[in-house]
Amino acid sequence: MGAARLVVAKLGTSTLVDGSGALDHDFIRSLCDQVGELAAEGTRVVIVSSGAAAAGRDVLGFDARPTDIPTLQACAAAGQVRLTEAYAEVLSKRGIPCGQVLLTRRDVTDRDGYLNARNTLERLLDLGVVPVVNENDTVSVAEFAFGDNDMLGAIVAAMLNADLYVILSDVEGLYTSNPQTDPSASLVELVEEVNGRVSSMAGGAGTSFGTGGMSSKLRAARAMLVAGIPTVICQGRRERVLVDVAHGQRVGTLFKAPEGTPHETGRKLWIGLAEVVKGTLTLDDGASRAVVERGSSILPVGVVSTTGTYEAGDVVNVVTQRGDLIGRGVARYSSDDMRRVHGLKLEVIARFLDEKYVQPAIHRDELLVF
């Protein structure tokens, strides 16, 4: 992997805070030194930073993470100021301006909003600004939350067609098993496909300060494999780690699709990463193979069942009968209509129902296969 010219770096809360849960300003200075070194070489960096709520807890005097949404959002509001100031102050001493970009999933589920966000980020980079991106936790609600910044970082990386996505974590990378409980666990240096075996290596949730664990990092890395963007999960506090990874040195776990693997279009990536999922289609084995191996459209006859409430045009997950997520796409039927036609061939549907029902459940042009 050669040197990257546009890097999206995601930092988790557990990497950004010290043992007491307050922002670790020494670490932030070290990170900004690396950003400045890369900028001097012509490499542009976008920082996707967690830590606002944790910083706000320190500002507002909470000893533990609040459990009610209004207080959590108040912490995020107070902490976002401190977090951005911490980056801006250090970067400005290095002659680099800093710009804050707050996003919710609602901002990017609309195609125009997605493009506007992309244009803003691209313009900031053109002007030599380091964008600091975070979820706007002060207004996010459950339906439109990203859930963790690992996926937000993946969306930003896909949006900008980045050369590299780096997840700066509190672990060295992906291990074959939990190294805290299994002495024989070893670091996985290269992953070319996130399959069931790889997913089984992920542990549970993150620390008391953060919301993400290895499972969320694997979901983000799988999305980047589809986008054709190499992803590295590594220890964020390792000395000069961001510079080393951007220079192509082997650090942590690299997720990279084999050479020649086709990459999906921007619209499909938007469907798969940014849109809010409203339901699920479960496919039989034949339909699952057709989707995974040939990227086929999904016909009603291959749908075993559906869950959720959605309208035609909404995005749904596509899973196997074992529950494995294999894709995400735009439904051509509402959930009520899908329950009427699933399992039926198109010629049968044409005989008994209106012409509008004679179509794929999801067309291949609107289906992102993971």
C-alpha positions as CSV (number, residue, x, y, z in Angstrom):
1,M,0.0,0.0,0.0
2,G,1.6,3.3,-1.1
3,A,1.4,6.7,0.4
4,A,-2.1,8.1,0.8
5,R,-3.1,11.7,-0.4
6,L,-6.4,11.9,1.4
7,V,-6.8,10.2,4.8
8,V,-9.9,10.0,7.0
9,A,-8.9,9.3,10.6
10,K,-11.5,8.3,13.1
11,L,-10.7,8.6,16.8
12,G,-12.8,6.9,19.5
13,T,-13.5,8.4,22.8
14,S,-11.4,5.8,24.6
15,T,-8.4,7.0,22.6
16,L,-9.0,10.7,23.2
17,V,-9.6,10.7,27.0
18,D,-7.3,10.0,29.9
19,G,-8.0,7.7,32.8
20,S,-10.3,10.1,34.5
21,G,-12.4,10.6,31.3
22,A,-11.2,14.1,30.5
23,L,-9.7,15.1,27.1
24,D,-6.0,14.1,26.9
25,H,-4.5,17.3,25.6
26,D,-1.0,15.8,25.3
27,F,-2.4,13.1,22.9
28,I,-4.3,15.8,20.9
29,R,-1.1,17.7,20.5
30,S,0.7,14.6,19.3
31,L,-2.1,13.8,16.8
32,C,-2.1,17.4,15.5
33,D,1.7,17.2,15.1
34,Q,1.2,14.2,12.8
35,V,-1.6,16.0,10.9
36,G,0.8,19.0,10.4
37,E,3.6,16.7,9.2
38,L,1.3,15.0,6.7
39,A,-0.1,18.4,5.5
40,A,3.5,19.6,4.8
41,E,3.9,16.6,2.5
42,G,0.7,17.4,0.7
43,T,-1.5,14.8,2.4
44,R,-4.9,16.1,3.4
45,V,-6.5,14.8,6.6
46,V,-10.1,14.7,7.8
47,I,-10.6,14.0,11.5
48,V,-13.7,12.2,12.6
49,S,-13.7,12.7,16.3
50,S,-15.7,11.2,19.1
51,G,-15.4,12.6,22.6
52,A,-17.8,15.4,22.8
53,A,-20.1,13.8,25.4
54,A,-17.2,12.6,27.5
55,A,-15.7,16.1,27.4
56,G,-19.1,17.6,28.3
57,R,-19.3,15.3,31.4
58,D,-16.1,16.8,32.5
59,V,-17.3,20.4,31.8
60,L,-20.6,19.8,33.6
61,G,-19.2,17.9,36.5
62,F,-20.7,14.5,36.0
63,D,-18.8,11.6,37.5
64,A,-20.6,8.9,35.4
65,R,-22.2,8.8,32.0
66,P,-25.8,10.1,32.3
67,T,-28.5,7.7,31.2
68,D,-31.3,10.1,30.0
69,I,-31.2,11.5,26.5
70,P,-31.6,15.3,27.3
71,T,-28.6,15.2,29.8
72,L,-26.5,13.2,27.3
73,Q,-27.3,15.8,24.6
74,A,-26.5,18.6,27.0
75,C,-23.1,17.0,27.7
76,A,-22.6,16.7,23.9
77,A,-23.4,20.4,23.5
78,A,-21.0,21.6,26.2
79,G,-18.3,19.1,25.2
80,Q,-18.4,19.9,21.5
81,V,-17.2,23.4,22.2
82,R,-14.3,22.1,24.3
83,L,-13.4,19.4,21.8
84,T,-13.3,21.7,18.8
85,E,-11.3,24.3,20.7
86,A,-8.8,21.7,21.7
87,Y,-8.1,20.8,18.0
88,A,-8.3,24.4,16.8
89,E,-5.9,25.7,19.3
90,V,-3.2,23.2,18.6
91,L,-3.6,23.2,14.8
92,S,-3.5,27.0,14.7
93,K,-0.1,27.0,16.3
94,R,1.0,25.0,13.3
95,G,-0.5,27.4,10.9
96,I,-3.4,25.1,10.0
97,P,-7.0,26.3,10.2
98,C,-9.7,23.9,11.6
99,G,-13.3,23.6,10.6
100,Q,-16.1,21.9,12.6
101,V,-18.6,19.8,10.6
102,L,-21.5,18.3,12.6
103,L,-23.7,15.7,10.8
104,T,-26.7,13.6,11.6
105,R,-27.9,10.7,9.5
106,R,-30.8,12.9,8.5
107,D,-28.3,15.2,6.8
108,V,-27.0,12.5,4.5
109,T,-30.1,10.3,3.9
110,D,-31.4,13.0,1.5
111,R,-29.3,12.8,-1.7
112,D,-29.1,16.6,-1.9
113,G,-28.0,16.8,1.7
114,Y,-25.3,14.1,1.1
115,L,-23.9,16.1,-1.9
116,N,-24.0,19.4,0.0
117,A,-22.0,17.8,2.9
118,R,-19.5,16.4,0.4
119,N,-19.1,19.7,-1.3
120,T,-18.5,21.5,2.0
121,L,-15.9,19.0,3.1
122,E,-14.2,19.1,-0.3
123,R,-14.1,22.9,-0.3
124,L,-12.6,23.0,3.3
125,L,-9.9,20.6,2.1
126,D,-9.2,22.8,-1.0
127,L,-8.8,25.8,1.3
128,G,-6.2,23.9,3.5
129,V,-8.6,23.4,6.4
130,V,-8.6,20.3,8.5
131,P,-12.3,19.4,8.9
132,V,-13.2,17.9,12.4
133,V,-16.3,15.9,11.8
134,N,-18.6,14.5,14.5
135,E,-22.2,13.4,14.9
136,N,-24.4,16.2,16.0
137,D,-25.4,14.4,19.2
138,T,-27.3,17.5,20.5
139,V,-30.1,16.9,18.0
140,S,-29.8,13.2,17.0
141,V,-32.6,10.9,17.8
142,A,-32.4,7.1,17.8
143,E,-33.9,6.6,14.3
144,F,-31.4,8.9,12.7
145,A,-28.3,8.3,14.8
146,F,-25.2,6.7,13.2
147,G,-24.9,4.6,16.3
148,D,-21.1,5.0,16.5
149,N,-18.5,7.1,14.7
150,D,-16.9,4.1,13.0
151,M,-19.7,4.1,10.4
152,L,-19.8,7.9,10.3
153,G,-16.1,7.8,9.4
154,A,-16.8,5.2,6.7
155,I,-19.6,7.4,5.2
156,V,-17.2,10.4,5.1
157,A,-14.4,8.3,3.5
158,A,-16.8,7.0,0.9
159,M,-18.3,10.5,0.3
160,L,-14.8,11.9,-0.4
161,N,-13.4,8.9,-2.2
162,A,-10.5,8.8,0.3
163,D,-7.3,6.9,-0.3
164,L,-7.3,5.5,3.2
165,Y,-9.6,5.2,6.3
166,V,-7.8,4.8,9.6
167,I,-9.6,3.8,12.8
168,L,-7.4,4.9,15.7
169,S,-8.5,2.6,18.5
170,D,-7.5,1.5,21.9
171,V,-6.4,-1.9,20.6
172,E,-3.7,-3.0,18.2
173,G,-6.2,-4.3,15.6
174,L,-8.3,-7.4,15.0
175,Y,-7.1,-10.5,16.9
176,T,-8.0,-14.1,16.2
177,S,-9.7,-14.0,19.7
178,N,-9.8,-11.8,22.7
179,P,-6.2,-11.3,23.8
180,Q,-7.2,-10.4,27.3
181,T,-8.6,-13.8,27.9
182,D,-6.8,-16.0,25.3
183,P,-2.9,-16.0,25.5
184,S,-2.7,-17.7,22.1
185,A,-4.6,-14.8,20.4
186,S,-2.7,-13.3,17.5
187,L,-3.0,-10.1,15.5
188,V,-4.6,-10.5,12.0
189,E,-2.5,-8.3,9.7
190,L,-4.6,-8.5,6.5
191,V,-8.3,-9.1,5.9
192,E,-9.6,-9.3,2.3
193,E,-13.2,-10.3,3.1
194,V,-15.3,-9.8,6.2
195,N,-17.0,-13.2,6.4
196,G,-18.5,-15.1,9.3
197,R,-15.2,-16.4,10.4
198,V,-13.8,-12.8,10.7
199,S,-16.9,-11.5,12.3
200,S,-16.7,-14.2,15.0
201,M,-13.3,-12.7,16.1
202,A,-15.0,-9.5,17.2
203,G,-15.7,-9.0,20.8
204,G,-18.4,-7.0,22.5
205,A,-19.1,-3.3,23.1
206,G,-16.4,-0.6,23.8
207,T,-15.3,1.0,27.0
208,S,-17.3,2.9,29.5
209,F,-16.4,6.1,27.7
210,G,-17.2,5.0,24.2
211,T,-20.0,3.3,22.3
212,G,-18.2,1.3,19.7
213,G,-16.5,-2.1,19.8
214,M,-14.7,-4.3,17.3
215,S,-18.0,-5.3,15.8
216,S,-18.8,-1.8,14.8
217,K,-15.3,-1.4,13.3
218,L,-15.7,-4.5,11.3
219,R,-19.1,-3.2,9.9
220,A,-17.3,0.0,8.8
221,A,-14.3,-2.0,7.4
222,R,-16.7,-4.2,5.4
223,A,-18.3,-1.1,3.9
224,M,-14.9,0.2,2.9
225,L,-14.0,-3.1,1.2
226,V,-17.1,-2.6,-1.0
227,A,-16.0,1.0,-1.7
228,G,-12.5,0.0,-2.6
229,I,-11.0,2.1,0.2
230,P,-8.2,0.4,2.3
231,T,-8.9,0.6,6.0
232,V,-6.6,0.2,9.0
233,I,-7.6,-0.5,12.6
234,C,-4.7,0.3,14.8
235,Q,-3.5,1.5,18.3
236,G,-4.2,5.2,18.2
237,R,-1.6,6.0,20.9
238,R,1.3,4.3,19.1
239,E,4.0,6.9,18.4
240,R,3.6,8.5,14.9
241,V,1.0,5.9,14.0
242,L,-1.0,8.1,11.6
243,V,2.1,9.2,9.7
244,D,3.3,5.6,9.5
245,V,0.0,4.3,8.2
246,A,-0.4,7.1,5.7
247,H,3.1,6.3,4.4
248,G,2.0,2.7,3.8
249,Q,3.8,1.0,6.7
250,R,2.2,-2.2,8.0
251,V,0.6,-1.3,11.3
252,G,-2.4,-3.0,13.0
253,T,-5.0,-4.8,10.7
254,L,-5.3,-3.8,7.1
255,F,-8.6,-4.4,5.3
256,K,-8.0,-4.4,1.6
257,A,-9.9,-6.1,-1.2
258,P,-7.8,-8.2,-3.7
259,E,-6.6,-6.4,-6.8
260,G,-9.1,-6.4,-9.5
261,T,-12.1,-6.5,-7.2
262,P,-14.9,-4.4,-8.7
263,H,-16.0,-1.4,-6.6
264,E,-19.5,-0.1,-6.3
265,T,-20.9,3.3,-7.5
266,G,-21.4,6.3,-5.4
267,R,-25.2,5.9,-5.5
268,K,-25.0,2.3,-4.2
269,L,-22.6,3.3,-1.5
270,W,-25.0,6.1,-0.5
271,I,-27.9,3.5,-0.3
272,G,-25.8,1.1,1.7
273,L,-24.1,3.4,4.1
274,A,-26.1,6.6,4.5
275,E,-29.7,5.6,4.2
276,V,-31.9,4.6,7.2
277,V,-32.9,1.0,7.0
278,K,-36.6,0.4,7.4
279,G,-37.0,-3.4,7.1
280,T,-35.5,-6.7,6.1
281,L,-35.9,-9.2,3.3
282,T,-34.9,-12.8,4.0
283,L,-33.9,-14.8,0.9
284,D,-33.8,-18.5,0.1
285,D,-30.5,-20.1,-0.6
286,G,-30.8,-19.8,-4.4
287,A,-31.6,-16.1,-4.3
288,S,-28.8,-15.5,-1.8
289,R,-26.2,-17.2,-4.1
290,A,-27.5,-15.2,-7.1
291,V,-27.1,-11.9,-5.2
292,V,-23.6,-12.7,-3.8
293,E,-22.1,-14.5,-6.8
294,R,-23.7,-12.6,-9.7
295,G,-25.1,-9.4,-8.2
296,S,-28.5,-10.3,-9.5
297,S,-31.8,-8.4,-8.9
298,I,-34.0,-9.9,-6.2
299,L,-37.2,-11.3,-7.5
300,P,-40.3,-11.9,-5.2
301,V,-40.0,-15.6,-5.7
302,G,-36.7,-15.7,-3.9
303,V,-38.0,-13.8,-0.8
304,V,-38.9,-16.1,2.1
305,S,-40.2,-13.5,4.5
306,T,-40.0,-9.8,5.3
307,T,-40.0,-7.8,8.6
308,G,-40.4,-4.1,9.4
309,T,-42.7,-1.5,8.0
310,Y,-41.6,0.3,4.9
311,E,-42.8,1.9,1.7
312,A,-41.7,1.4,-1.9
313,G,-38.5,3.5,-2.2
314,D,-37.3,2.8,1.4
315,V,-34.0,1.0,2.0
316,V,-34.1,-2.6,3.5
317,N,-31.5,-5.1,4.6
318,V,-31.1,-8.3,2.6
319,V,-30.2,-11.4,4.7
320,T,-29.9,-15.1,4.2
321,Q,-32.0,-17.7,6.0
322,R,-29.2,-18.0,8.6
323,G,-29.5,-14.2,9.3
324,D,-26.2,-13.2,7.5
325,L,-26.4,-9.7,6.1
326,I,-25.4,-9.8,2.4
327,G,-26.7,-6.6,1.0
328,R,-28.9,-3.5,1.3
329,G,-31.1,-2.0,-1.3
330,V,-34.1,0.1,-2.3
331,A,-37.4,-1.8,-2.1
332,R,-39.7,-1.7,-5.1
333,Y,-42.7,-2.9,-2.9
334,S,-44.1,-1.7,0.4
335,S,-43.9,-4.1,3.3
336,D,-47.6,-4.9,3.0
337,D,-47.3,-5.6,-0.7
338,M,-44.2,-7.7,-0.2
339,R,-46.1,-9.9,2.2
340,R,-48.6,-10.5,-0.6
341,V,-46.2,-11.4,-3.3
342,H,-43.2,-13.0,-1.7
343,G,-42.5,-16.5,-2.9
344,L,-44.4,-15.9,-6.2
345,K,-43.0,-15.9,-9.7
346,L,-43.6,-12.8,-11.8
347,E,-45.9,-14.6,-14.2
348,V,-48.1,-15.7,-11.4
349,I,-48.2,-12.2,-10.0
350,A,-49.1,-10.8,-13.4
351,R,-52.1,-13.1,-13.6
352,F,-53.6,-12.1,-10.3
353,L,-52.4,-8.6,-9.4
354,D,-52.0,-5.2,-10.9
355,E,-49.2,-4.6,-13.4
356,K,-47.3,-2.4,-10.9
357,Y,-46.5,-5.6,-9.0
358,V,-44.6,-7.2,-11.9
359,Q,-41.1,-6.1,-11.0
360,P,-38.1,-7.1,-8.9
361,A,-38.3,-6.8,-5.2
362,I,-35.0,-4.9,-5.4
363,H,-33.3,-4.1,-8.7
364,R,-29.6,-4.8,-9.0
365,D,-28.9,-1.1,-9.8
366,E,-30.2,-0.2,-6.4
367,L,-28.6,-3.0,-4.4
368,L,-25.3,-2.8,-2.6
369,V,-23.9,-6.3,-2.0
370,F,-21.4,-6.5,0.8
